[in-house]
Amino acid sequence: MDKIRKFELMEKIVHELEDLKNSQQAIITKLAKIEVDNFDLANKRLEKDLPDMHQRVTDNLDTITSILQDFASQTDEYSSQNNISALKEQEEINKL
């Protein structure tokens, strides 16, 4: 795999991790809304299971955030070390 393609794949993974992070944040918001709504209902199953679900999703979000930060840094470092912008410019010139 050439350097540009590797960088593009790394960028794609960064974007997918960002999407995953956003999805987890949305799940946390929905769980919190259900927990609040259940204050009036007092459904025992929801009272029992929702806090654990909320904690697991929060733990996943923390892990995803950490991975995203590390991988985004690696991607930026790879771009700098391999001068990806100059390689892309040269690739465009070669197409002409």
PyRosetta script that sets phi, psi and omega in degrees:
from pyrosetta import init, pose_from_sequence

init()
pose = pose_from_sequence("MDKIRKFELMEKIVHELEDLKNSQQAIITKLAKIEVDNFDLANKRLEKDLPDMHQRVTDNLDTITSILQDFASQTDEYSSQNNISALKEQEEINKL")
pose.set_psi(1, 130.1)
pose.set_omega(1, 179.9)
pose.set_phi(2, -75.7)
pose.set_psi(2, 169.0)
pose.set_omega(2, -172.9)
pose.set_phi(3, -64.3)
pose.set_psi(3, -39.7)
pose.set_omega(3, -179.6)
pose.set_phi(4, -66.0)
pose.set_psi(4, -45.5)
pose.set_omega(4, -179.5)
pose.set_phi(5, -63.4)
pose.set_psi(5, -39.2)
pose.set_omega(5, 178.3)
pose.set_phi(6, -63.2)
pose.set_psi(6, -45.0)
pose.set_omega(6, 178.4)
pose.set_phi(7, -61.4)
pose.set_psi(7, -43.5)
pose.set_omega(7, 179.4)
pose.set_phi(8, -61.8)
pose.set_psi(8, -38.8)
pose.set_omega(8, 176.6)
pose.set_phi(9, -66.6)
pose.set_psi(9, -40.3)
pose.set_omega(9, 177.2)
pose.set_phi(10, -62.1)
pose.set_psi(10, -43.8)
pose.set_omega(10, 177.3)
pose.set_phi(11, -60.8)
pose.set_psi(11, -40.2)
pose.set_omega(11, 179.2)
pose.set_phi(12, -61.2)
pose.set_psi(12, -43.0)
pose.set_omega(12, 179.8)
pose.set_phi(13, -65.4)
pose.set_psi(13, -40.0)
pose.set_omega(13, 176.8)
pose.set_phi(14, -58.1)
pose.set_psi(14, -45.7)
pose.set_omega(14, 179.5)
pose.set_phi(15, -64.2)
pose.set_psi(15, -38.9)
pose.set_omega(15, 178.4)
pose.set_phi(16, -66.5)
pose.set_psi(16, -39.0)
pose.set_omega(16, 176.2)
pose.set_phi(17, -64.9)
pose.set_psi(17, -38.4)
pose.set_omega(17, 176.0)
pose.set_phi(18, -62.5)
pose.set_psi(18, -42.6)
pose.set_omega(18, 177.2)
pose.set_phi(19, -62.5)
pose.set_psi(19, -42.5)
pose.set_omega(19, 179.1)
pose.set_phi(20, -62.8)
pose.set_psi(20, -42.6)
pose.set_omega(20, 177.7)
pose.set_phi(21, -60.3)
pose.set_psi(21, -46.0)
pose.set_omega(21, 179.2)
pose.set_phi(22, -62.5)
pose.set_psi(22, -38.7)
pose.set_omega(22, 178.3)
pose.set_phi(23, -64.1)
pose.set_psi(23, -42.3)
pose.set_omega(23, 179.1)
pose.set_phi(24, -64.7)
pose.set_psi(24, -39.3)
pose.set_omega(24, 177.6)
pose.set_phi(25, -63.1)
pose.set_psi(25, -38.7)
pose.set_omega(25, 178.3)
pose.set_phi(26, -66.2)
pose.set_psi(26, -38.9)
pose.set_omega(26, 178.3)
pose.set_phi(27, -64.3)
pose.set_psi(27, -41.5)
pose.set_omega(27, 178.2)
pose.set_phi(28, -61.1)
pose.set_psi(28, -42.9)
pose.set_omega(28, 178.6)
pose.set_phi(29, -61.7)
pose.set_psi(29, -43.4)
pose.set_omega(29, 179.9)
pose.set_phi(30, -66.3)
pose.set_psi(30, -41.3)
pose.set_omega(30, 177.4)
pose.set_phi(31, -61.6)
pose.set_psi(31, -42.0)
pose.set_omega(31, 179.3)
pose.set_phi(32, -62.6)
pose.set_psi(32, -40.3)
pose.set_omega(32, 178.4)
pose.set_phi(33, -63.6)
pose.set_psi(33, -41.5)
pose.set_omega(33, 178.8)
pose.set_phi(34, -64.9)
pose.set_psi(34, -41.0)
pose.set_omega(34, 178.5)
pose.set_phi(35, -60.9)
pose.set_psi(35, -42.9)
pose.set_omega(35, 179.4)
pose.set_phi(36, -65.3)
pose.set_psi(36, -45.0)
pose.set_omega(36, 179.1)
pose.set_phi(37, -61.8)
pose.set_psi(37, -31.3)
pose.set_omega(37, -178.3)
pose.set_phi(38, -75.9)
pose.set_psi(38, -12.9)
pose.set_omega(38, 175.7)
pose.set_phi(39, -57.0)
pose.set_psi(39, -40.0)
pose.set_omega(39, 179.2)
pose.set_phi(40, -77.6)
pose.set_psi(40, -36.3)
pose.set_omega(40, -178.7)
pose.set_phi(41, -75.2)
pose.set_psi(41, -42.4)
pose.set_omega(41, -177.4)
pose.set_phi(42, 61.6)
pose.set_psi(42, 40.2)
pose.set_omega(42, 176.4)
pose.set_phi(43, -71.2)
pose.set_psi(43, 124.4)
pose.set_omega(43, -174.2)
pose.set_phi(44, -64.2)
pose.set_psi(44, -40.4)
pose.set_omega(44, -179.7)
pose.set_phi(45, -63.2)
pose.set_psi(45, -44.6)
pose.set_omega(45, 178.3)
pose.set_phi(46, -64.3)
pose.set_psi(46, -43.0)
pose.set_omega(46, 178.2)
pose.set_phi(47, -59.5)
pose.set_psi(47, -36.6)
pose.set_omega(47, -177.4)
pose.set_phi(48, -75.5)
pose.set_psi(48, -46.3)
pose.set_omega(48, -169.3)
pose.set_phi(49, -93.3)
pose.set_psi(49, -31.3)
pose.set_omega(49, -175.1)
pose.set_phi(50, -60.6)
pose.set_psi(50, -43.6)
pose.set_omega(50, 179.6)
pose.set_phi(51, -60.1)
pose.set_psi(51, -39.5)
pose.set_omega(51, 177.8)
pose.set_phi(52, -66.4)
pose.set_psi(52, -42.3)
pose.set_omega(52, 177.4)
pose.set_phi(53, -61.0)
pose.set_psi(53, -45.4)
pose.set_omega(53, 180.0)
pose.set_phi(54, -58.3)
pose.set_psi(54, -44.0)
pose.set_omega(54, -179.1)
pose.set_phi(55, -65.5)
pose.set_psi(55, -42.2)
pose.set_omega(55, 179.8)
pose.set_phi(56, -63.6)
pose.set_psi(56, -43.1)
pose.set_omega(56, 179.6)
pose.set_phi(57, -65.9)
pose.set_psi(57, -40.0)
pose.set_omega(57, 177.5)
pose.set_phi(58, -63.1)
pose.set_psi(58, -41.4)
pose.set_omega(58, 176.7)
pose.set_phi(59, -62.0)
pose.set_psi(59, -42.3)
pose.set_omega(59, 177.1)
pose.set_phi(60, -61.7)
pose.set_psi(60, -42.1)
pose.set_omega(60, 179.2)
pose.set_phi(61, -61.3)
pose.set_psi(61, -42.5)
pose.set_omega(61, 178.3)
pose.set_phi(62, -61.0)
pose.set_psi(62, -42.6)
pose.set_omega(62, 179.2)
pose.set_phi(63, -65.4)
pose.set_psi(63, -46.3)
pose.set_omega(63, 179.5)
pose.set_phi(64, -60.4)
pose.set_psi(64, -43.9)
pose.set_omega(64, 179.7)
pose.set_phi(65, -60.4)
pose.set_psi(65, -42.9)
pose.set_omega(65, 179.2)
pose.set_phi(66, -64.7)
pose.set_psi(66, -46.0)
pose.set_omega(66, 178.6)
pose.set_phi(67, -61.4)
pose.set_psi(67, -44.5)
pose.set_omega(67, -179.4)
pose.set_phi(68, -59.6)
pose.set_psi(68, -46.3)
pose.set_omega(68, -180.0)
pose.set_phi(69, -61.5)
pose.set_psi(69, -46.3)
pose.set_omega(69, -179.8)
pose.set_phi(70, -64.0)
pose.set_psi(70, -46.0)
pose.set_omega(70, -175.7)
pose.set_phi(71, -70.1)
pose.set_psi(71, -36.8)
pose.set_omega(71, 177.2)
pose.set_phi(72, -63.9)
pose.set_psi(72, -38.7)
pose.set_omega(72, 176.9)
pose.set_phi(73, -65.1)
pose.set_psi(73, -42.8)
pose.set_omega(73, 177.8)
pose.set_phi(74, -62.0)
pose.set_psi(74, -39.9)
pose.set_omega(74, 179.5)
pose.set_phi(75, -64.0)
pose.set_psi(75, -46.0)
pose.set_omega(75, 177.9)
pose.set_phi(76, -62.1)
pose.set_psi(76, -42.4)
pose.set_omega(76, 179.3)
pose.set_phi(77, -63.6)
pose.set_psi(77, -43.4)
pose.set_omega(77, 178.4)
pose.set_phi(78, -60.0)
pose.set_psi(78, -43.1)
pose.set_omega(78, 179.7)
pose.set_phi(79, -61.0)
pose.set_psi(79, -44.8)
pose.set_omega(79, 179.9)
pose.set_phi(80, -66.4)
pose.set_psi(80, -46.3)
pose.set_omega(80, -177.2)
pose.set_phi(81, -64.2)
pose.set_psi(81, -31.7)
pose.set_omega(81, -176.0)
pose.set_phi(82, -105.7)
pose.set_psi(82, 7.6)
pose.set_omega(82, 177.5)
pose.set_phi(83, 47.2)
pose.set_psi(83, 55.4)
pose.set_omega(83, -174.3)
pose.set_phi(84, -60.3)
pose.set_psi(84, -38.3)
pose.set_omega(84, -179.0)
pose.set_phi(85, -61.6)
pose.set_psi(85, -40.6)
pose.set_omega(85, 178.6)
pose.set_phi(86, -68.5)
pose.set_psi(86, -37.7)
pose.set_omega(86, 178.0)
pose.set_phi(87, -63.8)
pose.set_psi(87, -39.7)
pose.set_omega(87, 178.3)
pose.set_phi(88, -66.3)
pose.set_psi(88, -41.1)
pose.set_omega(88, 177.3)
pose.set_phi(89, -60.7)
pose.set_psi(89, -44.5)
pose.set_omega(89, 179.7)
pose.set_phi(90, -64.4)
pose.set_psi(90, -38.6)
pose.set_omega(90, 178.0)
pose.set_phi(91, -61.8)
pose.set_psi(91, -41.4)
pose.set_omega(91, 177.5)
pose.set_phi(92, -64.1)
pose.set_psi(92, -42.6)
pose.set_omega(92, 178.1)
pose.set_phi(93, -61.9)
pose.set_psi(93, -41.7)
pose.set_omega(93, -179.4)
pose.set_phi(94, -64.6)
pose.set_psi(94, -26.1)
pose.set_omega(94, 179.1)
pose.set_phi(95, -72.7)
pose.set_psi(95, -22.6)
pose.set_omega(95, -177.0)
pose.set_phi(96, -75.8)
pose.dump_pdb("model.pdb")
